[in-house]
């Protein structure tokens, strides 16, 4: 009975309440905030409707009829809750054995077997720098890919590249006026960004440049060789540059099919919308009227016949369903796009696509600077590579100060620095807006990634110090020891909840909580003691913490370090 979910199920089966399924009853059972209250609790107000009684009476009645056994040692009614204490020794033995035998698979599951999830994230723009504003979508999406894979799903990570639109016409105009192939090959994204910003400055004085940009973009669409050669150069340089950052952040994709990929896939969509009588003409533009759903119209074609974001997204969704037959398709995109997703999901539904219900917009808050919002056009962005370089540099300085004789200093500084950036972006509920501040991301104290990585390193040094010990047996546990066991048992539930709610922050918080419980245990309970039984039991707890924290950080895309 190694896992937490099994204990909940045992309780639900023993309660066996008429009119409610075992599955539903299992889902009601919670873990109390404090171990002293018990190991599990059933909030009886959830049963009031079914049982037509006040929660206090329900809890008392259930307590009287409940029989304890080898797993559940006590049931107590308190203020409308029924609290359960389990046989803690039995539980600790099963759990520590389970973690030891499963190792890097502890916390994983098979609930996703046979199911496919598409996750559209990062979706960078070609020829634009990878800035701090792209951090959230990239690390949230990457963590969700890893979490769903861990739960047995087939995952398709998609980088829906922004590789279409008039900005490429602007870039070609700017390139011809102020740059060269040599300059672009040498200056890379910084050079492309320089000429892009310059174009917008100059176009204010010479608006005719915008017409020229539109003409060049039309040339790209029409297959003009020279224009497409430049466009491919810009694309190649962008992907090479961002790949360096993706590598640092442990991010990878299964598909880079961007906007331009859907060029030849939109006409059939527009035809289908027309055939189904969904298209209306408004001021020359083709729209789908969504007034009865309290939404503005969804624009499908501009008056000049060109397509829009919604057209491409509908085409992409249909392509993904046909290609991957997904059970769920997630879009990790900032909440500013809420309306866009509501509109195009609704259009798919009106087209009769019953799978429109499986589309999910995973919205997150914006990242802004202390000086205000960012804009590539105006040139005020904080480049992600600069942020990562600074955090690695700071980590290196701290290592130099605290542990100058450490081997592999550069490798450890890199893991700690990039970990701090990822963890910093994932530590709050995803919908919160973040004002980016170096001081906060570079803070190595408190509820941060370096604190969790340091806990893993501390586990390593304990394991090295204790050497091989005899097979452990579970002894009578004090609060600090059982506090760690209780935290260890929550991991499976946390992983599942983070997938259900699309919230990697659940795992960052869990990693901090487990680290805190372990550090309390470490301070209060000497591990390398003379008594072999005590030593081997405490060492088993330490090994389980190392495994579980490593698994948690791996799901976030963060490396652990052997020492710090």
BELNORDA-V633902 format. One record per residue. N is the residue number from 1. RES is the residue in three letters. NEAR is the number of other C-alpha atoms within 12 Angstrom. D_CENTER is the distance of its C-alpha to the mean C-alpha in whole Angstrom. Layout:
N,RES,NEAR,D_CENTER / N,RES,NEAR,D_CENTER
This chain:
1,UNK,23,30 / 2,UNK,30,27 / 3,UNK,32,24 / 4,UNK,34,24 / 5,UNK,30,23 / 6,UNK,28,27 / 7,UNK,36,28 / 8,UNK,37,27 / 9,UNK,27,29 / 10,UNK,29,32 / 11,UNK,41,32 / 12,UNK,32,32 / 13,UNK,22,34 / 14,UNK,25,37 / 15,UNK,31,36 / 16,UNK,21,37 / 17,UNK,24,37 / 18,UNK,15,39 / 19,UNK,15,37 / 20,UNK,21,34 / 21,UNK,18,32 / 22,UNK,22,31 / 23,UNK,20,27 / 24,UNK,20,27 / 25,UNK,30,29 / 26,UNK,29,27 / 27,UNK,25,24 / 28,UNK,26,26 / 29,UNK,36,26 / 30,UNK,31,24 / 31,UNK,33,24 / 32,UNK,22,26 / 33,UNK,17,25 / 34,UNK,18,28 / 35,UNK,25,29 / 36,UNK,20,33 / 37,UNK,24,32 / 38,UNK,31,32 / 39,UNK,38,29 / 40,UNK,43,28 / 41,UNK,40,29 / 42,UNK,41,30 / 43,UNK,30,30 / 44,UNK,34,33 / 45,UNK,24,33 / 46,UNK,27,31 / 47,UNK,30,34 / 48,UNK,20,36 / 49,UNK,14,36 / 50,UNK,18,37 / 51,UNK,21,39 / 52,UNK,15,41 / 53,UNK,18,41 / 54,UNK,21,40 / 55,UNK,26,37 / 56,UNK,26,40 / 57,UNK,23,42 / 58,UNK,32,40 / 59,UNK,33,38 / 60,UNK,24,42 / 61,UNK,24,43 / 62,UNK,32,40 / 63,UNK,28,41 / 64,UNK,17,44 / 65,UNK,18,44 / 66,UNK,27,41 / 67,UNK,21,42 / 68,UNK,21,40 / 69,UNK,17,40 / 70,UNK,17,39 / 71,UNK,30,35 / 72,UNK,31,36 / 73,UNK,24,38 / 74,UNK,26,38 / 75,UNK,34,38 / 76,UNK,32,38 / 77,UNK,30,38 / 78,UNK,24,37 / 79,UNK,20,37 / 80,UNK,26,36 / 81,UNK,35,34 / 82,UNK,42,34 / 83,UNK,37,33 / 84,UNK,42,33 / 85,UNK,34,34 / 86,UNK,35,33 / 87,UNK,27,35 / 88,UNK,35,33 / 89,UNK,27,35 / 90,UNK,27,34 / 91,UNK,32,31 / 92,UNK,38,30 / 93,UNK,31,32 / 94,UNK,29,30 / 95,UNK,40,27 / 96,UNK,43,28 / 97,UNK,29,29 / 98,UNK,30,26 / 99,UNK,34,24 / 100,UNK,27,27 / 101,UNK,18,27 / 102,UNK,20,24 / 103,UNK,22,22 / 104,UNK,24,19 / 105,UNK,27,19 / 106,UNK,37,19 / 107,UNK,44,17 / 108,UNK,33,16 / 109,UNK,24,18 / 110,UNK,20,19 / 111,UNK,22,19 / 112,UNK,24,17 / 113,UNK,18,20 / 114,UNK,16,22 / 115,UNK,22,19 / 116,UNK,29,17 / 117,UNK,37,14 / 118,UNK,42,13 / 119,UNK,49,10 / 120,UNK,44,12 / 121,UNK,43,10 / 122,UNK,41,11 / 123,UNK,37,15 / 124,UNK,36,17 / 125,UNK,32,20 / 126,UNK,39,23 / 127,UNK,44,26 / 128,UNK,39,23 / 129,UNK,41,22 / 130,UNK,37,18 / 131,UNK,35,18 / 132,UNK,40,16 / 133,UNK,37,15 / 134,UNK,37,13 / 135,UNK,46,11 / 136,UNK,48,8 / 137,UNK,44,8 / 138,UNK,47,8 / 139,UNK,45,6 / 140,UNK,51,3 / 141,UNK,52,5 / 142,UNK,46,6 / 143,UNK,45,4 / 144,UNK,48,4 / 145,UNK,45,7 / 146,UNK,39,8 / 147,UNK,46,8 / 148,UNK,42,10 / 149,UNK,34,12 / 150,UNK,32,13 / 151,UNK,34,14 / 152,UNK,24,16 / 153,UNK,29,15 / 154,UNK,29,16 / 155,UNK,37,13 / 156,UNK,38,14 / 157,UNK,39,12 / 158,UNK,36,14 / 159,UNK,38,15 / 160,UNK,38,17 / 161,UNK,32,19 / 162,UNK,30,21 / 163,UNK,37,24 / 164,UNK,36,27 / 165,UNK,31,29 / 166,UNK,28,32 / 167,UNK,39,30 / 168,UNK,42,31 / 169,UNK,34,34 / 170,UNK,43,34 / 171,UNK,47,33 / 172,UNK,41,36 / 173,UNK,35,38 / 174,UNK,33,37 / 175,UNK,34,37 / 176,UNK,24,41 / 177,UNK,17,42 / 178,UNK,23,40 / 179,UNK,27,39 / 180,UNK,23,39 / 181,UNK,21,38 / 182,UNK,14,39 / 183,UNK,18,37 / 184,UNK,30,34 / 185,UNK,22,34 / 186,UNK,14,34 / 187,UNK,21,32 / 188,UNK,30,30 / 189,UNK,33,27 / 190,UNK,29,29 / 191,UNK,29,32 / 192,UNK,45,30 / 193,UNK,38,29 / 194,UNK,29,32 / 195,UNK,37,34 / 196,UNK,39,31 / 197,UNK,30,32 / 198,UNK,28,36 / 199,UNK,37,36 / 200,UNK,28,35 / 201,UNK,20,37 / 202,UNK,22,40 / 203,UNK,22,39 / 204,UNK,13,40 / 205,UNK,12,44 / 206,UNK,15,44 / 207,UNK,16,42 / 208,UNK,17,44 / 209,UNK,27,41 / 210,UNK,27,39 / 211,UNK,18,41 / 212,UNK,26,41 / 213,UNK,31,37 / 214,UNK,24,37 / 215,UNK,24,40 / 216,UNK,33,38 / 217,UNK,31,35 / 218,UNK,24,38 / 219,UNK,24,39 / 220,UNK,31,36 / 221,UNK,25,35 / 222,UNK,14,39 / 223,UNK,17,38 / 224,UNK,16,40 / 225,UNK,14,40 / 226,UNK,17,40 / 227,UNK,28,38 / 228,UNK,26,35 / 229,UNK,18,36 / 230,UNK,34,35 / 231,UNK,37,32 / 232,UNK,23,31 / 233,UNK,28,32 / 234,UNK,39,29 / 235,UNK,34,26 / 236,UNK,21,27 / 237,UNK,30,27 / 238,UNK,33,24 / 239,UNK,30,22 / 240,UNK,21,24 / 241,UNK,29,23 / 242,UNK,36,19 / 243,UNK,23,19 / 244,UNK,19,20 / 245,UNK,33,17 / 246,UNK,29,15 / 247,UNK,22,17 / 248,UNK,30,16 / 249,UNK,38,13 / 250,UNK,28,13 / 251,UNK,35,11 / 252,UNK,31,13 / 253,UNK,28,14 / 254,UNK,20,17 / 255,UNK,23,18 / 256,UNK,29,19 / 257,UNK,29,21 / 258,UNK,29,21 / 259,UNK,33,23 / 260,UNK,32,27 / 261,UNK,23,26 / 262,UNK,32,27 / 263,UNK,28,30 / 264,UNK,18,32 / 265,UNK,24,30 / 266,UNK,31,30 / 267,UNK,21,34 / 268,UNK,19,34 / 269,UNK,32,31 / 270,UNK,34,34 / 271,UNK,20,37 / 272,UNK,25,35 / 273,UNK,32,34 / 274,UNK,20,38 / 275,UNK,13,39 / 276,UNK,17,37 / 277,UNK,18,39 / 278,UNK,28,36 / 279,UNK,28,37 / 280,UNK,23,39 / 281,UNK,21,40 / 282,UNK,17,40 / 283,UNK,12,42 / 284,UNK,16,42 / 285,UNK,22,38 / 286,UNK,30,36 / 287,UNK,33,34 / 288,UNK,34,33 / 289,UNK,27,34 / 290,UNK,25,32 / 291,UNK,13,34 / 292,UNK,10,34 / 293,UNK,17,31 / 294,UNK,13,31 / 295,UNK,21,29 / 296,UNK,18,31 / 297,UNK,29,32 / 298,UNK,39,29 / 299,UNK,37,31 / 300,UNK,41,31 / 301,UNK,32,34 / 302,UNK,20,35 / 303,UNK,16,39 / 304,UNK,12,39 / 305,UNK,18,38 / 306,UNK,27,34 / 307,UNK,32,31 / 308,UNK,31,28 / 309,UNK,31,24 / 310,UNK,36,25 / 311,UNK,41,27 / 312,UNK,37,25 / 313,UNK,40,22 / 314,UNK,42,24 / 315,UNK,36,25 / 316,UNK,36,22 / 317,UNK,43,21 / 318,UNK,34,24 / 319,UNK,24,24 / 320,UNK,33,21 / 321,UNK,26,22 / 322,UNK,14,25 / 323,UNK,14,24 / 324,UNK,25,21 / 325,UNK,22,22 / 326,UNK,31,19 / 327,UNK,28,18 / 328,UNK,33,15 / 329,UNK,39,14 / 330,UNK,40,11 / 331,UNK,43,11 / 332,UNK,43,9 / 333,UNK,37,12 / 334,UNK,33,13 / 335,UNK,24,15 / 336,UNK,19,18 / 337,UNK,21,18 / 338,UNK,22,18 / 339,UNK,23,22 / 340,UNK,30,21 / 341,UNK,32,19 / 342,UNK,32,21 / 343,UNK,34,24 / 344,UNK,41,23 / 345,UNK,37,22 / 346,UNK,35,25 / 347,UNK,42,27 / 348,UNK,35,26 / 349,UNK,23,27 / 350,UNK,25,30 / 351,UNK,26,31 / 352,UNK,17,31 / 353,UNK,22,27 / 354,UNK,17,27 / 355,UNK,25,23 / 356,UNK,30,22 / 357,UNK,22,21 / 358,UNK,25,18 / 359,UNK,34,17 / 360,UNK,30,14 / 361,UNK,35,13 / 362,UNK,36,10 / 363,UNK,33,11 / 364,UNK,37,10 / 365,UNK,30,13 / 366,UNK,28,15 / 367,UNK,34,16 / 368,UNK,25,19 / 369,UNK,22,22 / 370,UNK,16,25 / 371,UNK,14,27 / 372,UNK,16,25 / 373,UNK,22,23 / 374,UNK,24,23 / 375,UNK,24,25 / 376,UNK,29,25 / 377,UNK,26,29 / 378,UNK,18,30 / 379,UNK,24,28 / 380,UNK,22,27 / 381,UNK,31,23 / 382,UNK,30,22 / 383,UNK,30,21 / 384,UNK,32,18 / 385,UNK,31,20 / 386,UNK,21,22 / 387,UNK,32,20 / 388,UNK,36,19 / 389,UNK,26,22 / 390,UNK,26,23 / 391,UNK,36,21 / 392,UNK,32,22 / 393,UNK,26,26 / 394,UNK,30,25 / 395,UNK,35,24 / 396,UNK,30,27 / 397,UNK,23,29 / 398,UNK,26,28 / 399,UNK,29,29 / 400,UNK,20,32 / 401,UNK,14,33 / 402,UNK,13,32 / 403,UNK,18,32 / 404,UNK,15,34 / 405,UNK,12,35 / 406,UNK,20,32 / 407,UNK,16,32 / 408,UNK,19,29 / 409,UNK,28,29 / 410,UNK,24,27 / 411,UNK,24,24 / 412,UNK,35,24 / 413,UNK,35,23 / 414,UNK,33,21 / 415,UNK,40,19 / 416,UNK,49,19 / 417,UNK,45,19 / 418,UNK,46,16 / 419,UNK,43,14 / 420,UNK,47,15 / 421,UNK,47,14 / 422,UNK,49,10 / 423,UNK,49,10 / 424,UNK,45,12 / 425,UNK,45,10 / 426,UNK,47,7 / 427,UNK,34,10 / 428,UNK,25,11 / 429,UNK,27,11 / 430,UNK,35,9 / 431,UNK,30,12 / 432,UNK,21,14 / 433,UNK,23,16 / 434,UNK,30,16 / 435,UNK,23,19 / 436,UNK,32,18 / 437,UNK,22,21 / 438,UNK,26,22 / 439,UNK,18,23 / 440,UNK,22,20 / 441,UNK,36,18 / 442,UNK,35,21 / 443,UNK,24,22 / 444,UNK,31,22 / 445,UNK,18,23 / 446,UNK,20,22 / 447,UNK,30,18 / 448,UNK,36,17 / 449,UNK,48,15 / 450,UNK,47,19 / 451,UNK,34,20 / 452,UNK,45,18 / 453,UNK,44,19 / 454,UNK,37,22 / 455,UNK,41,22 / 456,UNK,39,22 / 457,UNK,31,25 / 458,UNK,31,27 / 459,UNK,38,26 / 460,UNK,28,27 / 461,UNK,24,30 / 462,UNK,30,31 / 463,UNK,28,31 / 464,UNK,19,33 / 465,UNK,17,36 / 466,UNK,27,36 / 467,UNK,18,37 / 468,UNK,17,38 / 469,UNK,24,38 / 470,UNK,17,40 / 471,UNK,19,38 / 472,UNK,25,36 / 473,UNK,25,38 / 474,UNK,30,36 / 475,UNK,24,38 / 476,UNK,19,39 / 477,UNK,26,36 / 478,UNK,21,36 / 479,UNK,20,33 / 480,UNK,27,31 / 481,UNK,38,31 / 482,UNK,38,30 / 483,UNK,34,27 / 484,UNK,41,25 / 485,UNK,44,26 / 486,UNK,40,25 / 487,UNK,40,21 / 488,UNK,45,21 / 489,UNK,42,22 / 490,UNK,39,19 / 491,UNK,41,16 / 492,UNK,36,16 / 493,UNK,30,16 / 494,UNK,36,13 / 495,UNK,42,11 / 496,UNK,30,13 / 497,UNK,24,12 / 498,UNK,34,8 / 499,UNK,37,9 / 500,UNK,22,12 / 501,UNK,24,10 / 502,UNK,37,7 / 503,UNK,40,6 / 504,UNK,47,4 / 505,UNK,38,7 / 506,UNK,37,10 / 507,UNK,47,9 / 508,UNK,46,10 / 509,UNK,35,13 / 510,UNK,40,14 / 511,UNK,47,15 / 512,UNK,34,17 / 513,UNK,33,19 / 514,UNK,44,19 / 515,UNK,41,20 / 516,UNK,29,23 / 517,UNK,31,24 / 518,UNK,42,25 / 519,UNK,30,26 / 520,UNK,21,29 / 521,UNK,30,30 / 522,UNK,27,31 / 523,UNK,14,33 / 524,UNK,16,35 / 525,UNK,26,35 / 526,UNK,23,37 / 527,UNK,35,35 / 528,UNK,26,38 / 529,UNK,18,41 / 530,UNK,12,44 / 531,UNK,17,44 / 532,UNK,21,42 / 533,UNK,21,41 / 534,UNK,28,39 / 535,UNK,30,38 / 536,UNK,30,36 / 537,UNK,36,35 / 538,UNK,44,33 / 539,UNK,41,32 / 540,UNK,42,30 / 541,UNK,48,28 / 542,UNK,44,27 / 543,UNK,41,26 / 544,UNK,43,24 / 545,UNK,52,22 / 546,UNK,41,22 / 547,UNK,35,21 / 548,UNK,49,18 / 549,UNK,50,17 / 550,UNK,39,17 / 551,UNK,38,15 / 552,UNK,48,12 / 553,UNK,48,12 / 554,UNK,38,12 / 555,UNK,48,9 / 556,UNK,48,7 / 557,UNK,40,9 / 558,UNK,41,12 / 559,UNK,35,16 / 560,UNK,40,18 / 561,UNK,37,22 / 562,UNK,27,25 / 563,UNK,29,27 / 564,UNK,37,26
